[in-house]
Amino acid sequence: YLGGIVVVGIRSRGRQDNINDYFTAHGSFRGRLGRMLVGLSIAATLFSGLSFIVYPSLFYSYGLTVLSGLAGFPLSYIFMRWWFLPRYLAMDWSSPYEIIERRFGRRARLLASAFFILSRLSWMAALIYAPVIVVVTALNIGNEWLWPVVALIGLSSTAYTVVGGIRGVIITDAIQLLLIAAALLGTIIFIVVKIPLSLGEVVTFVRTNTPLLHLNWSLDPRVTITVAALGIGGSIGNLGSYSADQMALQRYLAAGDARAATSAFGTSVIAMPFVLVLLAAVGLAIGAWYSVHPDAALPTQADKVFPYFVATQLPVGFIGIVIAAILAATMSSITSGINALSGSLLNDFIPLATRVGPKQLLGYARWVSAGIGVLATLGAGYVEKIGSLFEIMTVLLGIFSGPLLGCMLCAVSRFRIKGSVMIGAMGAGFLTSIGIVSSPVSPIWVTLGSTVITLLTAGLVSLIIPGQSGPDGRRNAQAKP
């Protein structure tokens, strides 16, 4: 699998004349097939190897409550389809955060890019580590293999991203999402066939002997896995990924226009819930399996239950397919992260475009991509010391997502906000994130809380300090309504 996907990623690189081709494909994914590929890529990008490990363990531990987040997908589609995407793509941006500079000035764009880089670089290290748990457990090898497996996953992903650019990333993402769905479906079928009970008997047994089919309606903000927390807090977190994350914004630019981007996003909104439902079914099925077949050696740490099941119960051969699917989930996010981070550094922080030619700049883009991939790979070996994988995923993304989401919502709106005010509002949102993470409140509320504070600060200060939008008092060009 690793060898094959590297070849596909390199062969799919297409024409690369400048960094716009390399980072956004400059609207080349047109037509029905192109929109479908972009949509599958969005879903694969936001669905990582962390998700593959985390969600079955959450479903295993908390049951159907974890599916509460599905309620946010229709609302996200309405928001993106009718408000965000038409405004964001009304002008021909060459890079995802160019709209922030146009509205609020270069310093605001640099701050937004810095938030993105900090969140995604640490997140990439975490998601490289996640599948290593499965590989080491499934192959029954010792911890001395941690670094070799980390290096294999991280460097192979880096290799085809450096050469293939965003085209290679999008095409391999689409393939990887299909493999993920096939592996999850196969796991569910295996468990259903092997459990010595009818489906009705399994449902009755699970309902009376486990919490898998129960819903947690608690309104305690300190509890993470509740209907309210996942339905509201989790949905706002997803919205931040859709509308403020460079990895998603790159793909809207690759689609070319608002209509194509909307179609692509619609595909992702269908694909993501489908995969989450499959993950739920895997978690519920594993819970039912160990209820019927108790195992004294079952790990007490929920993150390791699914890897243990893969290693001890699945047949030889299919174990390899599941491992490949977990690698697929990981690599689709790693490659997207590498490409987006290098694009952010070159487009936002290193003004080389005015001093070097397109081909030389493209060479720099490849070197920066390689450096980011190596750095994330090195960081992956130390992630185990942070905490549970769900805590890692929630905290690393939540701290920066809220200020970014607030900034992007202001950028595509018609509100007149000075650049200095926007920078201060993002700072207030970031401090709110730190405050929530440091408090007893669940980190699932970080994105919602920091987004609200960012928007309120920008709006209220703009009322107190009247002025035109932009860093110097002049109203900058903005997207058409």
C-alpha positions in Angstrom: 0.0 0.0 0.0 2.7 2.5 1.0 4.6 1.8 -2.2 1.5 2.0 -4.4 0.2 5.3 -3.0 3.6 7.0 -3.3 3.7 6.1 -7.0 0.1 7.3 -7.5 0.9 10.6 -5.7 3.9 11.2 -7.8 2.3 10.3 -11.1 -0.7 12.5 -10.4 1.4 15.7 -10.0 0.2 17.2 -13.3 1.6 20.5 -14.6 3.6 22.6 -12.1 4.8 25.9 -13.5 4.5 28.0 -10.3 3.6 27.8 -6.6 -0.1 28.5 -7.4 -0.2 25.2 -9.4 1.7 23.5 -6.5 -0.5 24.8 -3.7 -4.0 25.3 -5.1 -4.0 23.7 -8.6 -5.4 27.1 -9.7 -9.0 25.8 -10.3 -8.0 22.8 -12.4 -10.4 20.3 -10.7 -13.4 21.2 -12.7 -16.2 19.0 -14.0 -18.2 16.4 -12.1 -15.2 14.1 -11.5 -13.0 17.0 -10.4 -15.6 18.2 -7.9 -16.1 14.7 -6.6 -12.3 14.2 -6.1 -12.1 17.6 -4.2 -15.1 16.6 -2.0 -13.6 13.2 -1.1 -10.3 15.0 -0.5 -11.9 17.4 2.0 -13.5 14.6 3.9 -10.3 12.5 3.9 -8.2 15.5 5.0 -10.4 16.3 8.0 -10.7 12.6 8.8 -7.3 11.5 10.1 -5.6 8.5 11.5 -6.4 10.0 14.9 -10.1 9.9 14.0 -9.7 6.2 13.0 -8.3 5.3 16.4 -10.3 7.7 18.6 -13.8 7.3 17.3 -14.2 3.5 17.7 -12.8 3.8 21.2 -15.3 6.6 22.0 -18.2 4.6 20.6 -17.0 1.6 22.5 -16.9 3.6 25.7 -19.9 6.0 25.3 -22.2 4.5 22.7 -24.6 6.4 20.5 -24.0 9.7 22.3 -20.9 10.2 20.1 -23.1 10.4 17.0 -24.7 13.6 18.3 -22.2 15.5 16.2 -24.0 14.4 13.0 -26.7 17.0 13.7 -24.2 19.7 12.7 -23.5 18.6 9.2 -26.8 19.8 7.5 -26.4 23.1 9.3 -22.8 23.4 8.2 -23.9 22.7 4.6 -26.5 25.4 4.7 -24.0 27.9 6.1 -21.2 27.1 3.7 -23.5 26.8 0.6 -25.6 30.0 1.0 -23.3 32.3 2.9 -19.6 31.5 3.2 -18.5 30.0 -0.1 -20.2 32.6 -2.4 -18.6 35.4 -0.5 -15.2 33.8 -0.1 -14.9 32.8 -3.8 -16.4 36.0 -5.2 -12.8 37.1 -5.9 -9.9 35.2 -7.4 -7.6 34.6 -4.5 -4.2 33.1 -5.2 -3.7 31.8 -1.6 -6.2 30.9 1.2 -5.6 33.8 3.6 -5.1 36.5 1.0 -8.7 37.7 1.8 -7.6 38.5 5.4 -4.8 40.7 4.2 -7.1 42.5 1.8 -9.6 43.2 4.6 -7.4 43.7 7.7 -3.8 44.1 6.5 -0.7 42.0 6.4 -0.2 41.8 10.2 -3.6 40.2 10.6 -2.8 37.7 7.8 0.5 36.8 9.5 -1.2 36.2 12.8 -3.8 34.0 11.2 -1.1 32.0 9.4 0.9 31.7 12.6 -2.2 30.2 14.4 -2.7 27.8 11.6 0.9 26.7 11.5 1.1 26.2 15.3 -2.1 24.1 15.4 -1.4 21.9 12.4 2.3 21.2 12.9 1.7 19.8 16.4 -1.5 18.1 15.2 0.5 16.4 12.4 3.0 15.0 14.9 0.1 13.6 16.9 -1.6 12.0 13.9 1.6 10.3 12.7 1.9 8.7 16.2 -1.7 7.4 16.2 -1.4 4.6 13.6 1.9 3.5 15.1 -0.1 2.2 18.1 -2.1 -0.1 15.7 0.9 -1.2 13.7 3.0 -2.1 16.7 0.1 -3.8 18.4 -1.2 -5.7 15.3 2.3 -7.0 14.4 3.1 -7.9 18.0 6.4 -6.1 18.0 8.1 -4.2 20.8 8.4 -0.4 21.4 11.8 -0.4 19.9 10.0 -0.4 16.5 8.3 3.0 17.4 10.8 5.2 15.6 11.2 3.0 12.5 7.4 2.8 12.0 7.0 6.6 12.6 9.8 7.3 10.1 8.2 4.9 7.5 4.8 6.6 7.7 6.0 10.2 7.9 8.7 10.1 5.3 6.7 8.1 2.7 3.9 10.7 3.0 6.4 13.5 2.7 8.0 12.0 -0.4 5.0 12.1 -2.7 3.7 15.4 -1.3 7.0 17.1 -2.2 6.8 15.9 -5.8 3.0 15.6 -6.4 1.9 18.9 -4.9 -1.8 19.6 -4.2 -2.9 17.5 -7.3 -1.2 14.4 -6.0 -2.6 15.0 -2.6 -6.2 15.4 -3.7 -6.2 12.4 -6.0 -4.6 10.1 -3.3 -6.9 11.5 -0.7 -9.9 10.3 -2.7 -8.5 6.8 -3.1 -7.6 6.7 0.6 -11.1 7.6 1.7 -12.6 4.7 -0.3 -10.1 2.3 1.2 -11.0 3.5 4.7 -14.7 2.9 4.1 -14.1 -0.6 2.7 -11.9 -1.6 5.7 -14.5 -0.3 8.2 -17.4 -2.1 6.4 -15.4 -5.3 6.2 -14.7 -5.2 10.0 -18.4 -4.7 10.7 -19.3 -7.7 8.5 -16.7 -9.9 10.1 -18.1 -9.2 13.7 -21.7 -9.6 12.6 -21.0 -13.0 11.1 -18.8 -14.2 13.9 -21.0 -13.3 16.9 -23.1 -16.4 17.8 -26.3 -14.4 18.2 -29.0 -13.1 15.9 -29.1 -9.3 15.2 -32.2 -9.0 17.5 -30.5 -10.9 20.3 -27.4 -8.7 20.0 -29.4 -5.5 20.2 -31.3 -6.9 23.2 -28.1 -8.0 24.9 -26.3 -4.7 24.3 -29.3 -2.6 25.4 -29.6 -4.5 28.7 -26.0 -5.2 29.5 -24.0 -2.2 28.2 -24.3 1.6 27.8 -23.7 1.4 24.0 -27.3 2.3 23.0 -27.8 5.0 25.7 -27.6 8.8 25.2 -26.0 11.1 27.7 -28.2 14.2 28.0 -26.1 15.9 30.7 -25.7 19.7 30.5 -22.6 19.7 32.6 -20.0 21.7 30.7 -17.2 19.7 32.3 -18.3 16.5 30.6 -17.1 16.0 27.0 -19.2 13.2 25.7 -22.7 14.5 25.9 -25.4 15.2 23.3 -25.1 18.9 23.9 -21.3 19.1 23.9 -20.9 17.1 20.7 -23.9 18.5 19.0 -23.1 22.1 19.6 -19.4 22.4 20.6 -18.3 19.6 18.2 -20.3 21.1 15.3 -18.7 24.5 15.7 -15.3 22.9 15.8 -16.1 21.2 12.4 -17.3 24.5 11.1 -13.9 26.0 12.0 -12.2 23.3 10.0 -14.5 23.9 7.0 -14.2 27.7 6.8 -11.0 28.8 8.4 -8.5 25.9 7.9 -6.1 26.4 5.0 -6.3 22.7 4.1 -10.0 23.1 3.3 -9.7 26.6 1.8 -7.0 25.2 -0.6 -9.5 22.8 -2.0 -12.2 25.4 -2.6 -9.6 27.3 -4.6 -8.7 24.1 -6.5 -12.4 23.7 -7.4 -12.3 27.1 -9.2 -15.5 28.9 -8.4 -18.3 29.0 -5.8 -20.6 26.6 -7.7 -17.9 23.9 -8.1 -16.7 24.4 -4.5 -20.2 24.0 -3.2 -20.7 20.8 -5.1 -17.4 19.5 -3.8 -18.3 20.5 -0.2 -21.6 18.7 -0.6 -19.8 15.5 -1.5 -17.6 15.9 1.7 -20.8 16.5 3.8 -22.1 13.2 2.5 -18.8 11.3 2.9 -17.9 12.4 6.4 -21.2 11.3 8.1 -21.0 8.0 6.2 -17.5 7.3 7.5 -18.5 8.4 11.0 -21.5 6.0 11.0 -19.2 3.2 9.9 -16.8 4.1 12.8 -19.8 4.1 15.2 -20.8 0.7 13.9 -17.3 -0.6 14.4 -17.1 0.7 18.0 -20.6 -0.6 18.8 -19.8 -4.0 17.2 -16.5 -4.3 19.2 -18.4 -3.4 22.4 -20.9 -6.1 21.6 -18.1 -8.6 20.8 -16.4 -8.2 24.1 -19.7 -8.2 25.9 -20.4 -11.7 24.4 -16.7 -12.8 24.5 -15.1 -11.3 27.7 -11.3 -11.0 27.4 -9.2 -10.7 30.6 -6.3 -9.3 28.5 -8.4 -6.5 27.0 -6.5 -3.1 27.4 -8.0 -0.8 30.0 -7.0 2.2 27.9 -9.9 2.8 25.4 -7.5 4.1 22.7 -6.0 0.6 22.5 -9.1 -1.5 22.3 -9.6 -1.3 18.6 -5.9 -2.1 17.8 -6.1 -5.0 20.2 -9.2 -6.3 18.4 -7.5 -6.0 15.1 -4.4 -7.9 16.3 -6.2 -10.7 18.1 -9.5 -11.3 16.3 -9.2 -10.4 12.6 -7.9 -13.0 10.1 -4.4 -12.7 8.6 -4.6 -10.7 5.4 -7.5 -8.6 6.5 -5.3 -7.2 9.3 -3.1 -5.9 6.6 -6.0 -4.2 4.9 -7.1 -2.5 8.1 -3.6 -1.3 8.8 -3.4 0.0 5.2 -6.7 1.9 5.8 -5.4 3.4 9.0 -2.3 4.5 7.2 -4.5 5.9 4.5 -6.4 8.0 7.0 -3.1 9.2 8.4 -1.4 9.9 5.2 -4.3 11.9 3.7 -4.0 14.3 6.6 -0.2 14.4 6.7 0.1 15.2 3.0 -2.6 17.9 3.2 -0.9 19.4 6.3 2.5 19.5 4.7 1.2 21.2 1.5 -0.9 23.7 3.4 1.9 24.6 5.9 4.5 25.0 3.3 2.0 27.2 1.3 1.4 29.3 4.4 5.1 29.8 5.0 5.9 30.8 1.4 2.8 32.8 0.6 2.5 34.6 4.0 5.9 34.7 5.7 8.6 34.5 3.1 8.2 37.2 0.4 10.4 35.5 -2.1 8.0 35.9 -5.1 9.3 39.5 -5.7 12.9 38.3 -5.8 13.1 35.0 -7.6 11.5 33.4 -10.7 8.5 31.0 -10.7 10.6 27.9 -11.2 13.1 28.8 -8.4 10.2 29.6 -6.1 8.6 26.2 -6.9 11.9 24.6 -5.9 11.8 26.4 -2.6 8.3 25.1 -2.1 9.4 21.5 -2.5 12.3 22.1 0.0 10.0 23.7 2.6 7.5 20.8 2.2 10.3 18.3 2.8 11.4 20.2 5.9 7.9 20.3 7.4 7.4 16.6 6.8 10.7 15.7 8.5 9.9 18.0 11.4 6.5 16.5 12.0 7.9 13.0 11.8 10.6 13.8 14.4 7.9 15.3 16.7 5.7 12.2 16.4 8.0 10.2 18.7 7.2 12.4 21.7 3.4 12.7 21.4 2.7 9.8 23.7 3.6 12.0 26.7 0.7 14.4 26.1 -2.3 12.4 27.1 -5.2 10.5 25.4 -5.5 10.8 21.7 -8.9 12.5 21.9 -7.5 15.1 24.3 -4.6 15.6 21.9 -6.9 16.1 18.9 -9.4 18.3 20.7 -6.9 20.6 22.4 -4.4 21.1 19.6 -7.0 22.1 17.1 -9.4 23.9 19.4 -7.0 26.5 20.9 -6.3 28.1 17.5 -9.5 27.2 15.6 -11.8 29.7 17.3 -9.8 32.9 16.6 -9.2 31.7 13.0 -12.9 31.1 12.5 -13.9 34.5 14.0 -11.3 36.2 11.7 -12.6 34.4 8.6 -16.2 35.2 9.4 -15.4 38.9 9.7 -13.3 38.8 6.6 -16.1 37.6 4.3 -18.7 39.8 6.0 -19.6 43.4 5.2 -18.7 44.7 8.7 -16.1 47.5 8.8 -13.4 46.4 11.1 -9.9 48.0 11.4 -6.9 45.7 11.1 -5.6 46.6 14.6 -9.1 45.8 16.1 -9.1 42.4 14.3 -5.7 41.5 15.6 -6.8 42.4 19.2 -10.0 40.4 18.8 -8.0 37.3 17.7 -5.7 37.8 20.7 -8.8 37.9 23.0 -10.1 34.7 21.4 -6.8 33.0 21.9 -6.6 34.0 25.6 -10.2 32.6 25.9 -9.0 29.3 24.4 -6.2 29.1 26.9 -8.6 29.9 29.7 -11.1 27.2 28.8 -8.3 24.6 28.4 -6.9 25.5 31.8 -10.4 25.4 33.5 -12.5 22.4 34.4 -14.7 23.1 31.3 -14.4 20.4 28.6 -12.1 21.3 25.7 -14.9 20.5 23.3 -16.2 24.0 24.0 -12.9 25.8 23.2 -13.7 26.6 19.6 -17.2 27.9 20.3 -16.1 30.0 23.3 -13.1 31.6 21.5 -15.1 32.2 18.3 -17.8 34.1 20.2 -15.2 36.2 22.1 -13.4 37.0 18.9 -16.6 38.1 17.1 -17.9 40.1 20.1 -14.6 41.8 20.7 -14.3 42.8 17.0 -17.9 44.0 16.8 -18.0 45.9 20.1 -14.6 47.6 19.7 -15.5 48.6 16.2 -18.6 50.4 17.5 -16.6 52.2 20.1 -13.7 53.1 17.7 -15.4 53.9 14.4 -13.4 53.5 11.2 -13.2 52.0 7.8 -12.0 48.4 7.4 -8.4 47.9 6.7 -5.1 48.5 8.5 -4.7 52.2 7.5 -8.3 53.5 7.6 -9.0 52.9 3.9 -11.7 50.5 3.0 -10.1 47.5 1.2 -11.7 45.7 -1.6 -13.9 42.8 -0.4 -15.9 40.0 -1.8 -19.2 40.7 -3.5 -22.3 39.7 -1.5 
